[in-house]
């Protein structure tokens, strides 16, 4: 049986087609029993206005509300984990008109020479997307990060910035893998492909940060020397470079400036390295 109000769409009132004829009696909870509502991802976000630093257009982006998401912990490669939301999905600012895209911390005024490079290599061929979802899927976030990386390459960003973008893309891919539907018949194949992509971007991050450490001044991407060395040690273990990892860990443990919490992580990493060498 069709809905009572089906057909209202022809009047532009399709949103009213599912209205109920009679209100249902509200169910009351038993006294003393409370139900904790799980917040929707959208509740952590709001629309923020931006002026494009390349084409001067005004646009809005979905950004994280300050102090809204609760930090649960951090992965060994410094990926933060928050309750009910993956905040990494919302760290890219992208102009829908000209395609200029950057991480939020790097979305700043550009000199005319770089604006010219972006317009010639990005904007002139950019096809505007009209989709503007209130909540980003991992696929959507991944595409925005790819555009972010392309822009960074075009405007000749520092190696540290490009490495950081690659690191964050690896985090996005990890989240994508963690949220795959395990009942999907192609789950194992999809997960394998995502993990291979994640590893590829992690390797680019490792190579880029290693290069930046030799040529750029600290802090790099807001990381001091000890923090970057810890990250490099984690990645070095992943890419079967135990000697490099051992040297970096030793430097952290003997550093006078490294925080005690970071030294504790370095000790844990040292134990992990021993396990890896023992295999």
TINUBA-399502 format. One record per residue (C-alpha): residue number from 1; residue in one letter; x, y, z. Coordinates in Angstrom, 1 decimal, padded with zeros to 4 digits. Layout:
N
NUM / a / X / Y / Z
...
***
This chain:
279
1 / x / 000.0 / 000.0 / 000.0
2 / x / 001.4 / 003.4 / -001.0
3 / x / 002.1 / 006.1 / 001.5
4 / x / -000.9 / 008.4 / 002.2
5 / x / 001.0 / 011.4 / 001.0
6 / x / 003.1 / 009.9 / -001.9
7 / x / 003.0 / 012.2 / -004.8
8 / x / 003.5 / 015.5 / -002.9
9 / x / 007.0 / 015.6 / -004.5
10 / x / 005.4 / 017.1 / -007.7
11 / x / 004.6 / 020.1 / -005.5
12 / x / 008.1 / 020.4 / -004.2
13 / x / 006.9 / 018.9 / -000.9
14 / x / 008.6 / 015.5 / -001.1
15 / x / 010.0 / 015.9 / 002.4
16 / x / 006.4 / 015.7 / 003.8
17 / x / 005.5 / 012.4 / 002.1
18 / x / 006.6 / 010.3 / 005.1
19 / x / 004.6 / 012.3 / 007.7
20 / x / 002.5 / 010.1 / 010.0
21 / x / -001.3 / 010.5 / 010.1
22 / x / -001.6 / 010.0 / 013.8
23 / x / 001.0 / 010.8 / 016.4
24 / x / 002.4 / 007.7 / 018.3
25 / x / 002.3 / 007.8 / 022.0
26 / x / 005.7 / 008.6 / 023.4
27 / x / 007.2 / 005.6 / 025.2
28 / x / 008.5 / 006.5 / 028.7
29 / x / 011.5 / 005.0 / 030.2
30 / x / 011.1 / 003.1 / 033.5
31 / x / 011.9 / 005.3 / 036.5
32 / x / 015.5 / 005.4 / 037.5
33 / x / 016.6 / 004.1 / 034.1
34 / x / 018.6 / 006.5 / 031.8
35 / x / 019.7 / 005.9 / 028.3
36 / x / 023.0 / 007.3 / 027.1
37 / x / 022.5 / 008.7 / 023.6
38 / x / 025.5 / 008.1 / 021.3
39 / x / 026.2 / 011.4 / 019.6
40 / x / 026.1 / 011.6 / 015.8
41 / x / 029.3 / 012.6 / 014.0
42 / x / 027.6 / 015.8 / 012.7
43 / x / 027.3 / 017.0 / 016.3
44 / x / 031.0 / 017.5 / 016.5
45 / x / 031.1 / 019.7 / 013.4
46 / x / 030.0 / 023.1 / 012.2
47 / x / 030.3 / 025.2 / 009.0
48 / x / 033.1 / 027.8 / 009.0
49 / x / 033.5 / 030.5 / 006.3
50 / x / 036.7 / 030.9 / 004.4
51 / x / 038.1 / 033.3 / 001.8
52 / x / 040.1 / 031.5 / -000.9
53 / x / 043.7 / 032.6 / -000.8
54 / x / 043.9 / 031.9 / -004.6
55 / x / 040.7 / 033.0 / -006.2
56 / x / 039.2 / 035.1 / -003.4
57 / x / 035.9 / 033.2 / -003.5
58 / x / 033.9 / 032.8 / -000.3
59 / x / 033.0 / 029.2 / 000.8
60 / x / 032.3 / 027.1 / 003.9
61 / x / 033.9 / 024.0 / 005.2
62 / x / 033.0 / 021.4 / 007.8
63 / x / 035.4 / 021.9 / 010.7
64 / x / 035.7 / 020.4 / 014.2
65 / x / 034.2 / 022.1 / 017.2
66 / x / 036.9 / 023.0 / 019.7
67 / x / 037.2 / 020.6 / 022.6
68 / x / 034.2 / 018.7 / 021.5
69 / x / 035.8 / 015.3 / 020.7
70 / x / 037.3 / 013.3 / 023.5
71 / x / 040.7 / 011.9 / 022.9
72 / x / 040.9 / 008.1 / 023.6
73 / x / 044.5 / 007.5 / 022.7
74 / x / 047.2 / 007.7 / 020.1
75 / x / 048.6 / 005.0 / 017.8
76 / x / 052.3 / 004.4 / 017.8
77 / x / 052.7 / 006.6 / 014.6
78 / x / 050.9 / 009.5 / 016.5
79 / x / 047.5 / 009.0 / 014.9
80 / x / 045.0 / 010.4 / 017.4
81 / x / 041.8 / 008.4 / 018.2
82 / x / 038.8 / 010.2 / 019.3
83 / x / 035.5 / 009.0 / 020.6
84 / x / 032.7 / 008.8 / 018.0
85 / x / 034.6 / 010.7 / 015.3
86 / x / 037.8 / 010.4 / 013.2
87 / x / 039.0 / 014.1 / 013.4
88 / x / 041.6 / 013.5 / 010.6
89 / x / 038.9 / 013.5 / 008.0
90 / x / 038.2 / 017.2 / 008.7
91 / x / 041.7 / 018.7 / 008.5
92 / x / 041.7 / 019.7 / 004.9
93 / x / 040.5 / 023.1 / 003.5
94 / x / 039.5 / 022.9 / -000.1
95 / x / 038.1 / 025.8 / -002.3
96 / x / 035.2 / 024.3 / -004.4
97 / x / 035.7 / 027.0 / -007.0
98 / x / 039.4 / 026.9 / -008.0
99 / x / 040.5 / 023.6 / -006.3
100 / x / 043.2 / 025.1 / -004.1
101 / x / 043.5 / 022.7 / -001.1
102 / x / 045.7 / 022.6 / 001.9
103 / x / 045.9 / 021.3 / 005.5
104 / x / 044.2 / 023.7 / 007.8
105 / x / 047.5 / 024.7 / 009.4
106 / x / 048.9 / 025.6 / 006.0
107 / x / 045.9 / 027.4 / 004.6
108 / x / 047.5 / 030.8 / 004.6
109 / x / 048.0 / 033.7 / 002.2
110 / x / 050.3 / 032.8 / -000.7
111 / x / 052.8 / 035.0 / -002.6
112 / x / 051.7 / 035.9 / -006.2
113 / x / 054.2 / 033.4 / -007.8
114 / x / 052.6 / 030.5 / -006.0
115 / x / 049.1 / 031.7 / -006.8
116 / x / 050.1 / 031.8 / -010.4
117 / x / 051.4 / 028.2 / -010.2
118 / x / 048.2 / 027.0 / -008.6
119 / x / 046.0 / 028.7 / -011.2
120 / x / 048.0 / 027.3 / -014.1
121 / x / 048.4 / 023.7 / -012.8
122 / x / 045.2 / 023.2 / -010.7
123 / x / 042.5 / 025.8 / -011.2
124 / x / 042.6 / 025.9 / -015.0
125 / x / 041.7 / 022.2 / -015.3
126 / x / 039.7 / 021.9 / -012.0
127 / x / 036.1 / 020.6 / -012.3
128 / x / 034.0 / 021.9 / -009.5
129 / x / 032.2 / 019.4 / -007.3
130 / x / 028.8 / 020.3 / -006.1
131 / x / 028.5 / 017.7 / -003.4
132 / x / 028.9 / 019.1 / 000.1
133 / x / 028.2 / 016.4 / 002.6
134 / x / 027.5 / 017.2 / 006.2
135 / x / 029.6 / 014.2 / 007.3
136 / x / 032.6 / 013.0 / 005.3
137 / x / 033.0 / 009.4 / 004.3
138 / x / 036.6 / 008.0 / 004.3
139 / x / 036.5 / 007.8 / 000.5
140 / x / 035.5 / 011.5 / 000.3
141 / x / 038.2 / 012.5 / 002.8
142 / x / 040.8 / 010.5 / 000.9
143 / x / 040.0 / 012.3 / -002.3
144 / x / 040.4 / 015.7 / -000.6
145 / x / 043.7 / 014.6 / 000.8
146 / x / 044.9 / 013.6 / -002.6
147 / x / 044.0 / 017.0 / -003.9
148 / x / 045.8 / 018.5 / -001.0
149 / x / 048.9 / 016.6 / -001.8
150 / x / 048.7 / 017.6 / -005.5
151 / x / 048.5 / 021.2 / -004.5
152 / x / 051.4 / 020.9 / -002.1
153 / x / 053.6 / 019.4 / -004.9
154 / x / 052.5 / 022.1 / -007.4
155 / x / 053.3 / 025.0 / -005.0
156 / x / 056.6 / 023.3 / -004.1
157 / x / 055.9 / 022.9 / -000.4
158 / x / 058.6 / 021.8 / 002.0
159 / x / 059.4 / 018.1 / 002.3
160 / x / 058.1 / 018.1 / 005.8
161 / x / 054.6 / 019.3 / 004.8
162 / x / 054.4 / 016.8 / 001.9
163 / x / 055.5 / 014.1 / 004.3
164 / x / 052.9 / 015.1 / 006.9
165 / x / 050.1 / 015.0 / 004.3
166 / x / 051.3 / 011.5 / 003.3
167 / x / 051.3 / 010.5 / 007.0
168 / x / 047.7 / 011.8 / 007.4
169 / x / 046.6 / 010.0 / 004.3
170 / x / 047.9 / 006.8 / 005.8
171 / x / 045.8 / 007.5 / 008.9
172 / x / 042.7 / 008.0 / 006.7
173 / x / 043.4 / 004.7 / 005.0
174 / x / 043.7 / 003.0 / 008.3
175 / x / 040.4 / 004.4 / 009.4
176 / x / 038.9 / 003.3 / 006.1
177 / x / 040.1 / -000.3 / 006.7
178 / x / 038.8 / -000.3 / 010.3
179 / x / 035.4 / 000.7 / 009.1
180 / x / 035.0 / -001.8 / 006.3
181 / x / 031.9 / -004.0 / 006.3
182 / x / 033.2 / -007.4 / 007.4
183 / x / 030.2 / -009.1 / 006.0
184 / x / 031.1 / -007.9 / 002.5
185 / x / 032.1 / -010.8 / 000.3
186 / x / 035.1 / -008.8 / -000.9
187 / x / 036.1 / -007.7 / 002.6
188 / x / 039.5 / -009.4 / 002.7
189 / x / 040.5 / -008.2 / -000.8
190 / x / 039.5 / -004.7 / 000.0
191 / x / 041.3 / -004.7 / 003.3
192 / x / 044.5 / -006.0 / 001.7
193 / x / 044.4 / -003.3 / -001.0
194 / x / 043.8 / -000.5 / 001.6
195 / x / 046.6 / -001.8 / 003.8
196 / x / 049.0 / -001.8 / 000.8
197 / x / 048.0 / 001.8 / 000.1
198 / x / 048.4 / 002.7 / 003.7
199 / x / 051.9 / 001.2 / 003.8
200 / x / 052.8 / 003.1 / 000.6
201 / x / 051.9 / 006.5 / 002.0
202 / x / 053.6 / 005.7 / 005.3
203 / x / 056.8 / 005.0 / 003.3
204 / x / 056.5 / 008.3 / 001.5
205 / x / 056.0 / 010.0 / 004.9
206 / x / 059.1 / 008.2 / 006.3
207 / x / 061.3 / 009.2 / 003.3
208 / x / 060.0 / 012.8 / 003.3
209 / x / 060.5 / 013.3 / 007.1
210 / x / 064.0 / 011.7 / 006.9
211 / x / 065.0 / 014.1 / 004.2
212 / x / 063.4 / 017.1 / 006.0
213 / x / 065.2 / 016.3 / 009.2
214 / x / 068.5 / 016.9 / 007.4
215 / x / 067.5 / 020.1 / 005.7
216 / x / 064.8 / 021.9 / 007.6
217 / x / 064.8 / 023.7 / 011.0
218 / x / 062.7 / 022.5 / 013.9
219 / x / 059.9 / 022.4 / 014.7
220 / x / 058.7 / 020.4 / 011.7
221 / x / 054.9 / 020.2 / 011.4
222 / x / 054.8 / 021.4 / 015.0
223 / x / 057.0 / 018.5 / 016.1
224 / x / 060.2 / 019.0 / 018.1
225 / x / 063.3 / 016.9 / 017.3
226 / x / 062.5 / 014.2 / 019.8
227 / x / 058.9 / 013.7 / 018.7
228 / x / 060.0 / 013.5 / 015.0
229 / x / 062.7 / 011.0 / 015.9
230 / x / 060.2 / 008.9 / 017.7
231 / x / 057.9 / 008.9 / 014.7
232 / x / 060.8 / 008.1 / 012.4
233 / x / 061.8 / 005.2 / 014.7
234 / x / 058.3 / 003.8 / 014.6
235 / x / 058.3 / 004.0 / 010.8
236 / x / 061.9 / 002.6 / 010.5
237 / x / 060.8 / -000.5 / 012.4
238 / x / 057.9 / -000.9 / 010.0
239 / x / 060.2 / -000.8 / 007.0
240 / x / 062.8 / -003.2 / 008.4
241 / x / 065.5 / -000.6 / 009.3
242 / x / 066.2 / -001.7 / 012.9
243 / x / 069.6 / 000.0 / 013.0
244 / x / 068.1 / 003.4 / 012.2
245 / x / 065.3 / 002.8 / 014.7
246 / x / 067.8 / 001.8 / 017.4
247 / x / 069.9 / 005.0 / 016.8
248 / x / 066.9 / 007.2 / 017.0
249 / x / 065.5 / 005.6 / 020.1
250 / x / 068.9 / 005.9 / 021.9
251 / x / 069.0 / 009.6 / 021.0
252 / x / 065.6 / 010.2 / 022.6
253 / x / 066.4 / 008.3 / 025.8
254 / x / 069.6 / 010.3 / 026.3
255 / x / 068.0 / 013.7 / 025.3
256 / x / 067.8 / 016.4 / 028.0
257 / x / 064.9 / 018.1 / 026.3
258 / x / 062.6 / 015.1 / 025.5
259 / x / 059.6 / 014.8 / 027.7
260 / x / 059.3 / 012.0 / 030.2
261 / x / 056.1 / 010.7 / 028.5
262 / x / 057.9 / 010.5 / 025.2
263 / x / 060.9 / 008.7 / 026.8
264 / x / 058.5 / 006.2 / 028.2
265 / x / 057.1 / 005.6 / 024.7
266 / x / 060.6 / 005.2 / 023.4
267 / x / 061.3 / 002.5 / 026.0
268 / x / 058.3 / 000.6 / 024.9
269 / x / 059.5 / 001.0 / 021.3
270 / x / 062.9 / -000.3 / 022.3
271 / x / 061.3 / -003.4 / 023.7
272 / x / 059.3 / -003.9 / 020.5
273 / x / 062.5 / -003.5 / 018.5
274 / x / 064.1 / -006.3 / 020.6
275 / x / 061.2 / -008.5 / 019.7
276 / x / 061.6 / -007.7 / 016.0
277 / x / 065.3 / -008.4 / 016.1
278 / x / 064.7 / -011.7 / 017.9
279 / x / 062.4 / -013.1 / 015.2
***
